[in-house]
Amino acid sequence: MLQSGLDGIPAVNHSSAMRANYKMQRLFVPNDIAAGAAIELDAEQSHYLANVLRMAEGAQLLVFNGRDGEWLARVAARTKKAVRLEAVELTRPQPVASDLLYCFAPLKVGRLDYLVQKAVEMGAGVLQPVITQHTQLAKAGTERLQANAIEAAEQCGILAIPEVRGAQKFAKLLANWDRDRRLIFCDESAETNNPLAALQAIRETRLGLLVGPEGGFSEAERGQLRALPFVTAIPLGPRILRADTAAVAALAVIQATVGDW
């Protein structure tokens, strides 16, 4: 059972320490983490813990940095403007990072935030914006993408923060693609509605997913993709899906069929 920590915050249950503890506050920190390490929080994080969550000295939370696993930490000192944490003990070791390369045409900002957060939740290991002919947003700020990836990881118990890459043009993506990695793309013009047969035929273990923009791929882009031997086209059922919905649906069916589920 979970035992109550200071200020009513649950302490770590060591019998289930390998599983994410969703009852404790989780916080991403850039610092290296080791037993006894002092972690100085930035102004925004300090304000959040001190003034929003009202954590007192001695309160417990979980911290991670994407490298050193997840750690139980306590509030060692706090003022109105600054909070310092102390790492206490490792609760979960750092897992192997996901190898799933997620390529997507950037959408308008609000929906792009959603798309990135859901991709992280679904196990994307790399986020690669791709500029296609019908892409709505020509620039995808990597800082905003990174912030959304971190927020999703904090909320969902994820320890490995996906790599966020700069936007790349469609033609360059294909020209530089690693031929040993199978590229799956969502093709709304597919003759069938069921993606399972195409996915079950894949033999590669290294995978990439490409989701197009709201207007879909152009005929020229679709032709380029279908002509490449390392590309697999999949449908996503009988209904037309918005690009952000298609991204989640594709990630789910890939993870369930040939991924890490």
C-alpha positions as CSV (number, residue, x, y, z in Angstrom):
1,M,0.0,0.0,0.0
2,L,1.0,3.6,-0.5
3,Q,2.1,5.2,2.7
4,S,1.4,8.8,3.4
5,G,4.4,11.1,3.0
6,L,4.9,14.6,4.4
7,D,2.0,17.0,3.9
8,G,-0.2,14.1,2.9
9,I,1.7,13.4,-0.3
10,P,2.0,9.6,-0.9
11,A,5.5,8.2,-0.4
12,V,7.0,5.7,-2.8
13,N,5.7,2.2,-2.8
14,H,8.8,0.1,-3.4
15,S,6.8,-3.0,-4.3
16,S,5.6,-1.2,-7.5
17,A,8.5,1.1,-8.0
18,M,9.0,0.0,-11.6
19,R,5.6,1.4,-12.4
20,A,4.7,5.0,-12.7
21,N,3.3,6.6,-9.6
22,Y,0.4,8.7,-10.7
23,K,-0.5,10.0,-7.2
24,M,2.6,12.1,-6.8
25,Q,3.6,15.3,-8.5
26,R,6.2,14.8,-11.3
27,L,8.6,17.4,-12.5
28,F,11.1,17.5,-15.3
29,V,14.4,19.1,-14.4
30,P,17.5,19.5,-16.6
31,N,19.9,18.9,-13.8
32,D,22.0,15.7,-13.3
33,I,20.3,13.6,-10.6
34,A,22.0,11.5,-8.0
35,A,21.4,10.6,-4.3
36,G,21.7,13.8,-2.2
37,A,22.0,16.1,-5.3
38,A,20.7,19.6,-4.8
39,I,18.3,20.7,-7.6
40,E,17.8,24.4,-8.0
41,L,14.5,25.1,-9.8
42,D,14.0,27.9,-12.2
43,A,11.6,30.8,-11.4
44,E,8.6,29.2,-13.2
45,Q,8.9,25.9,-11.5
46,S,9.6,27.5,-8.1
47,H,6.5,29.6,-8.4
48,Y,4.4,26.5,-9.4
49,L,5.6,24.4,-6.4
50,A,5.6,27.2,-3.8
51,N,2.5,29.2,-4.8
52,V,0.3,27.0,-6.9
53,L,0.8,23.6,-5.2
54,R,1.9,25.3,-1.9
55,M,4.5,22.6,-1.2
56,A,6.2,23.1,2.2
57,E,9.7,22.2,3.1
58,G,9.9,18.4,3.4
59,A,7.1,17.8,0.9
60,Q,7.9,15.0,-1.6
61,L,7.6,14.7,-5.4
62,L,9.1,12.8,-8.3
63,V,11.7,14.3,-10.6
64,F,13.3,13.1,-13.8
65,N,15.6,14.5,-16.5
66,G,15.3,12.0,-19.3
67,R,18.8,10.5,-18.5
68,D,19.1,9.4,-14.9
69,G,15.7,7.7,-14.2
70,E,13.0,8.9,-11.9
71,W,13.9,10.0,-8.4
72,L,12.0,10.7,-5.2
73,A,12.9,14.2,-4.1
74,R,11.9,16.5,-1.2
75,V,11.6,20.2,-0.9
76,A,14.8,21.1,0.9
77,A,14.3,24.9,1.1
78,R,11.8,27.4,-0.3
79,T,11.2,31.1,-0.4
80,K,8.7,33.1,-2.2
81,K,10.9,33.2,-5.3
82,A,13.0,30.1,-5.2
83,V,12.7,26.4,-4.4
84,R,15.5,23.9,-3.9
85,L,15.0,20.2,-4.0
86,E,17.1,17.3,-2.7
87,A,17.2,14.0,-4.6
88,V,16.5,11.2,-2.1
89,E,16.4,7.8,-3.9
90,L,15.9,6.3,-7.3
91,T,12.3,5.0,-7.9
92,R,12.5,3.9,-11.5
93,P,15.6,3.3,-13.7
94,Q,16.0,5.0,-17.0
95,P,14.4,2.9,-19.8
96,V,15.8,2.4,-23.3
97,A,14.5,5.3,-25.4
98,S,11.8,4.5,-28.0
99,D,13.2,4.2,-31.5
100,L,9.9,5.2,-33.2
101,L,10.5,8.1,-35.6
102,Y,7.4,10.2,-35.8
103,C,7.2,12.6,-38.8
104,F,4.3,15.0,-39.2
105,A,3.3,18.0,-41.1
106,P,2.9,20.9,-38.6
107,L,-0.7,22.0,-38.0
108,K,-2.1,25.2,-36.6
109,V,-0.7,25.9,-33.1
110,G,-3.5,24.6,-30.8
111,R,-3.9,21.4,-32.7
112,L,-0.1,21.0,-33.1
113,D,0.2,21.1,-29.3
114,Y,-2.3,18.3,-29.0
115,L,-0.7,16.3,-31.8
116,V,2.8,16.4,-30.1
117,Q,1.4,15.6,-26.6
118,K,-0.5,12.6,-27.9
119,A,2.5,11.4,-29.9
120,V,4.7,11.4,-26.8
121,E,2.0,9.6,-24.8
122,M,1.9,6.9,-27.6
123,G,5.6,6.3,-27.5
124,A,7.2,8.4,-30.2
125,G,11.0,8.6,-29.7
126,V,11.8,11.3,-32.2
127,L,9.6,14.2,-33.4
128,Q,10.3,15.3,-36.9
129,P,8.3,18.1,-38.5
130,V,8.0,17.8,-42.3
131,I,7.0,20.5,-44.7
132,T,4.8,19.1,-47.4
133,Q,3.0,20.9,-50.3
134,H,-0.2,21.4,-48.3
135,T,1.4,22.1,-44.9
136,Q,-0.5,24.9,-43.0
137,L,2.3,26.0,-40.7
138,A,5.6,26.6,-42.5
139,K,7.6,26.9,-39.2
140,A,7.3,24.7,-36.2
141,G,9.2,26.2,-33.2
142,T,11.3,23.5,-31.6
143,E,11.1,25.2,-28.2
144,R,7.3,24.9,-28.2
145,L,7.4,21.3,-29.4
146,Q,9.9,20.5,-26.7
147,A,7.8,22.2,-24.0
148,N,4.8,20.1,-25.1
149,A,6.8,16.9,-25.1
150,I,8.0,17.6,-21.5
151,E,4.5,18.4,-20.3
152,A,3.2,15.2,-21.8
153,A,6.0,13.2,-20.1
154,E,5.4,14.8,-16.8
155,Q,1.7,13.9,-16.9
156,C,2.0,10.4,-18.2
157,G,4.8,8.9,-16.3
158,I,7.2,8.9,-19.3
159,L,10.9,9.0,-18.5
160,A,12.5,9.3,-21.9
161,I,11.9,12.7,-23.5
162,P,11.6,12.5,-27.3
163,E,14.3,14.2,-29.4
164,V,12.8,17.2,-31.2
165,R,14.3,17.9,-34.6
166,G,14.1,21.0,-36.8
167,A,11.6,21.0,-39.7
168,Q,12.7,19.3,-42.9
169,K,11.2,19.5,-46.4
170,F,9.4,16.4,-47.7
171,A,11.9,15.7,-50.5
172,K,14.9,16.0,-48.2
173,L,13.3,13.7,-45.7
174,L,12.9,11.0,-48.3
175,A,16.3,11.5,-49.9
176,N,18.1,11.1,-46.5
177,W,15.9,8.3,-45.1
178,D,17.7,5.3,-43.6
179,R,16.7,2.5,-45.9
180,D,16.8,0.0,-43.0
181,R,14.0,1.8,-41.3
182,R,10.5,1.1,-42.6
183,L,8.5,4.2,-43.2
184,I,4.7,3.9,-42.8
185,F,2.5,6.6,-44.1
186,C,-1.2,7.3,-43.8
187,D,-2.8,7.1,-47.3
188,E,-6.4,8.3,-47.4
189,S,-6.7,7.1,-51.0
190,A,-6.0,3.4,-50.1
191,E,-8.3,0.9,-51.7
192,T,-9.0,-1.0,-48.4
193,N,-10.1,0.3,-44.9
194,N,-8.1,-2.2,-42.9
195,P,-4.4,-1.4,-42.1
196,L,-3.6,-4.7,-40.4
197,A,-2.5,-6.8,-43.4
198,A,0.0,-4.2,-44.5
199,L,1.4,-3.7,-41.0
200,Q,1.6,-7.5,-40.4
201,A,3.7,-7.8,-43.5
202,I,6.4,-5.5,-42.1
203,R,9.6,-7.3,-41.0
204,E,11.8,-4.4,-40.0
205,T,11.9,-3.6,-36.3
206,R,13.0,0.0,-36.8
207,L,10.0,2.1,-37.8
208,G,9.0,5.6,-38.8
209,L,5.5,7.1,-39.3
210,L,4.6,9.9,-41.6
211,V,1.3,11.8,-41.2
212,G,0.4,14.4,-43.7
213,P,-1.2,17.8,-43.3
214,E,-4.9,18.7,-43.0
215,G,-5.2,18.8,-46.8
216,G,-3.5,15.4,-47.2
217,F,-0.5,14.6,-49.4
218,S,-0.5,15.9,-52.9
219,E,-0.8,13.4,-55.7
220,A,2.9,13.9,-56.5
221,E,3.9,13.3,-52.9
222,R,1.8,10.2,-52.7
223,G,3.3,8.9,-55.9
224,Q,6.8,9.5,-54.6
225,L,6.1,7.6,-51.4
226,R,4.4,4.6,-53.1
227,A,7.4,4.2,-55.5
228,L,9.9,3.7,-52.6
229,P,10.7,0.2,-51.5
230,F,11.1,1.1,-47.9
231,V,7.6,2.7,-47.6
232,T,4.4,1.0,-46.5
233,A,1.0,2.8,-47.1
234,I,-1.8,2.1,-44.6
235,P,-5.4,3.2,-44.5
236,L,-7.1,4.3,-41.3
237,G,-10.7,3.0,-41.7
238,P,-13.7,4.1,-43.7
239,R,-14.0,7.7,-42.3
240,I,-12.0,10.8,-43.1
241,L,-10.0,11.8,-40.1
242,R,-8.5,15.1,-39.2
243,A,-4.7,15.1,-39.2
244,D,-4.3,15.2,-35.5
245,T,-6.9,12.4,-35.1
246,A,-5.2,10.4,-37.8
247,A,-1.9,10.7,-36.0
248,V,-3.3,9.2,-32.8
249,A,-5.1,6.4,-34.7
250,A,-2.0,5.5,-36.7
251,L,0.3,5.4,-33.7
252,A,-2.2,3.2,-31.8
253,V,-2.6,0.7,-34.6
254,I,1.2,0.6,-35.3
255,Q,2.1,0.1,-31.6
256,A,-0.5,-2.6,-31.2
257,T,0.5,-4.5,-34.3
258,V,4.3,-4.0,-34.8
259,G,5.3,-1.7,-32.0
260,D,6.0,-2.0,-28.3
261,W,2.5,-3.0,-27.1
